Amino acid sequence: MRRHAFNQDGTATPNLPITKLTLIMKLKPTLLLLWLIAITALGIGSAYACTRVVYQGPNGTILTARSMDWNEDMGTNLWIFPSGMERNGEVGPNSLRWTSRFGSVIATGYDVSSTDGMNEKGLVANLLWLAESEYGVWDQKKAGLTISAWVQYVLDSYSTVDEAVKGLSKAEFTIVTGATPGRTSLATLHLAISDETGDNAIFEYIGGKLVIHHDRSYQVMTNSPIFEKQLALNEYWKQIGGTVMLPGTNRAADRFVRSSFYINAIPQTEDTRVAVASVFSVIRNASVPFGISTPGQPNISSTRWRTVSDQKNKIYFFESALTPNTFWVEFKDIDFSRTGKVKKLSISNNETYSGNTAGKFVETKPFKFQGL
């Protein structure tokens, strides 16, 4: 397991040992259970919930699934972005600037943010809520990047997890957060990425420092508590065994445990149809039934939509809770070159699609990322 923290100036706190996790696992079972209950109770303050899980199958079959849980309709649409697009961090004169190396298919939030997607190289990025996130104060000595473009920057810039970890660990820019659309609260998010080899990394800003968890085994991410504590929770439940008992609530800690068990319990198969169906069943198991909310716990919100990214065959699957069909986008039918066009597939009005929708995207002016 590799865990590194990076300061705002790019210097690293090298090879931080997961000392808390080691000490936690040495606790007596009764004390451990009390500790788990305590941190789970503390971890329910996250504003919104989601789950992300990666299936590592035989013969290079890698599938990444995520659910988007939110307390209102997010006006999500799907977009095709070609390579060669000129971007900026949308935080003013000292915004980060870059040109996209790779094309991608993404799902938006409110058409002001990229929240999920896969690029043409099979790199997948999933943005989830984390209430504990602290990005530090932007002193404008380094370039700034609005948090709404964090996913897009990664998909535009990197082809593998290892390449992204090396690039982002340099801390060459500062993530600048802002108000969540329709609210005054700041967006507090963490990022998970996976690639076509099955490698994984989790990026969290804790106490103003970028903490990177990089290991193929990091297949699952939910919301609060921070990832290190999620690992400890999962270790506890491994001792019990998923066939004996699993936590059944829709809180983030429980969804983490269930997803961790089921993603490794489903069949290992080269049959893509079966694998995709199995992974969809896992992410549905971690979803919150539509219309459910819990008084006093705004973190428990209905699942609005789910995606599965087939990173071997470059197919992006999508299903909405409000439409009857799962549909998909086959990358082989998309022009991601510099001469390709920005296109949108409207789903915000509950449009219904089936099968491969690559040909149904309509050329559209790109949206502007929400910034300062």
Secondary structure, 3 states (H helix, E strand, C coil): CEEEEECCCCCEECCCCCHHHHHHHCCCHHHHHHHHHHHHHHHHHCCCCEEEEEEECHHHCEEEEEEEECCCCCCCCEEEECCCCEEECCCCCCECEEECCCCEEEEEECCCEEEEEEECCCCEEEEEECCCCCCCCCCCCCEEEEHHHHHHHHHHHCCCHHHHHHHHCCCCEEEECCECCCCCCECCEEEEEECCCCCEEEEEEECCEEEEEECCCCCEECCCCCHHHHHHHHHHHHHHCCCCCCCCCCCHHHHHHHHHHHHHHCCCCCCHHHHHHHHHHHHHHCCCCCCCCECCECCCCCEEEEEEEECCCCEEEEEECCCCCEEEEEHHHCCCCCCCCCEEECCCCCCCCCEECHHHCEECCCCCCCCC
